[in-house]
Amino acid sequence: MQTKNLALILIILLGTFLRVYHLNQGDVLGDEALLGFRSVGLTDFDEAPKQTTPLEWFDGNIPWWTKLSFHDHPPLVFWIQHSFISVSGETAWAFRLPSAIFGIASIYLLYLLGKSLYEKKVGLLAALLLAVNSNHVYISRIGLQESYVIFFILLTIYAVIRTTKNPRFFLLVGASLGLGLLTKYTAIILIPLCLVYLLIYNRGLFKSRFFYFGAGIALLIVSPIIVYNLMLYSAVGHFDFQLSYIFGQHPKIWQENPGKQIGSFLERLTIFPTRLFLTYSPFFLISFFSGLAWLMISRVRKKPRNIKDKTTPSDTIVFLSLTFLTILIIAIGPSYRFITMLAPVMALTLGTTFAAVTAKKMLNGLIFTAVGIEIIYSINTNLALSPRGIVPWAYAATAEETRSYGYHQLATYFNQELKNLMPALTLEPRYKFLNDLQTKSLAEDLSAKKLRQAIMIIYDDSLQSFAQLWYLDRLQVYKAWPVLKLQTHQSILAQNGENYFRSAGFSRAYFILPTKAVPLKSNSPTSQGLSLAHNLQIAQQPLAILKNDKNFPTFYIYKFTP
């Protein structure tokens, strides 16, 4: 086996370890809960009262086209996560694994891109830098769309480069672009990026029939979201959540626009460098900007015959990618997850620089030092239970989004408590489509000969919203278990009497009281929750104390008769 092939295998193995090791470790506390929750049953509903969906609007007579997409995102990620959940179960591991796989595949794609644009050494160095880059490791370990989008951006750019030698690669361009748009609308940036590149260097390819075949493939792939939006507009007079915002429609049905409060252009432009500094290791950033400056200066020093010769086609696609992606990120708001899209281009730029300086043996140590520092930084940010040091010098701010606080232990507890059981009593869902989901689940439980138990689960209102959705609402929506907020439970008792649930036939109840060790909506559990826990403890009710990986109490679980 050739040394460089072995090096590539080792790089991919290193990248795989950083992305897959303890993939289930971090709690589901962010937007990935919204994706994972809906991916379980491919149901466009996530308990958001101020951002309702067409399933709620048309309940009882849901149109066929609502199955083609989702009200706020294209469907590909939901479809893929659903497939993995169907095989591996309703776990964070299942819906995060596709992100890790796309992240690992992106390492190999960047190698191919660097090799095609420059040489094999550049491809290897770029792949190595991406494999250990803390930001790319972060986005590959959570169930969001960006890891997928990065993959399709790299695949599309690679295919565009290959069209210069073989126009048939436009078929791959169309397929990759279409799948990127079916993943997330941010992939639209590929269209101007690739068109500008072709206009500069290969405008003759616009005459190729394969260019139009590729465009047709892209349109065919994105046809589900085109049909969905046309039918949605016909039915209610506006497009989906993202497109309606872009076109300034602002329908009243959506009372909130989460993720759209991004400030003025100047505010976004000002905060961009800060977010960049908080999410990439300082050494990586210093190396990248030094390498970018060197690359630009070395090209300018050339004596070009004309404007087009100031840079090579390879440099042009790198500079265009950096420019268009930066414009996109500033336009949509420099969130941590969006800034990750710069990681491959930054790694490629740095790989180009490192490949040039390896000719000077005295500088090889600098490269090994940079990679070593990034590995330590990445492990401290993404794998450590409790990162050491301070942000951003020792670890990135993204660590706060992937930390293990104790919600996974709550899921494990109820998985054991409800194992081989099914609800004997259920709560009446407010929508017919939810009733249909629960009816299907109960039928499957009966076929599996699970034991009926009249159990209900009550939780304190202070639980973090995303955690509530994934860890508890999922049990009610998809498994029909009666799950109630404490405030709702108390309100029902106030209206119907203290014995209401006991009279209804419930024989056992669980009450979940969180501690301050886990993220909450407020600083502490509610006074109602503390009062109920106090009364149950006086009555000597059975109590389970859940602890996180650091052995701190995270949840008190009380079992009692309703």
Buried (B, 14 or more C-beta within 10 A) or exposed (E): EEEEEEBBEEBBEBBBEBBBEEBBBBBBBBBBBBBBBBBBBBBBBBEBEEBBBBBBBBBEEBBEBBBBBBBBBBBBBBEBBBEBBEEEEBBBBBBBBBBBBBBBBBBBBBBBBBBBBBEBBBBBBBBBBBBBBBBBBBBBBBBBBBBBBBBBBBBBBBBBBBBBEEBBBBBBBBBBBBBBBBBBBBBBBBBEBBEBBBEBBBEEBEEBEBBEBBBEBBBEBBEBBBEBBEBBBEBBEBBBBBBBBEEEEEEEBBEEBEBEEBEEEEEBEEBBEEBBBBBBBEBBBEBBEEBBEBBBEEBEEEEEEEEEEBBBBBBBBBBBBBEBBBEBBBBBBBBBBBBBBBBBBBBBBBBBBBBBBBEEEEEEEBBEEBBEBBBBBBBBBBBEEEBEEEBBEBBBBBBBBBBBBBBBBBBEBBEEBBEEBBBBBBBEBEBEBBBEBBEEBBEEBEEEEBEEBBBBBBBBBBBBBBBBBBBBBBBBBBBBBBBBBBBEBBEBBEEEEEEBBBEBEBBBBBBBBBBEBBBBEEEEBBEBBBEBBEEBEEEEBEBEEBBBBEEEBBBBBBBBEB
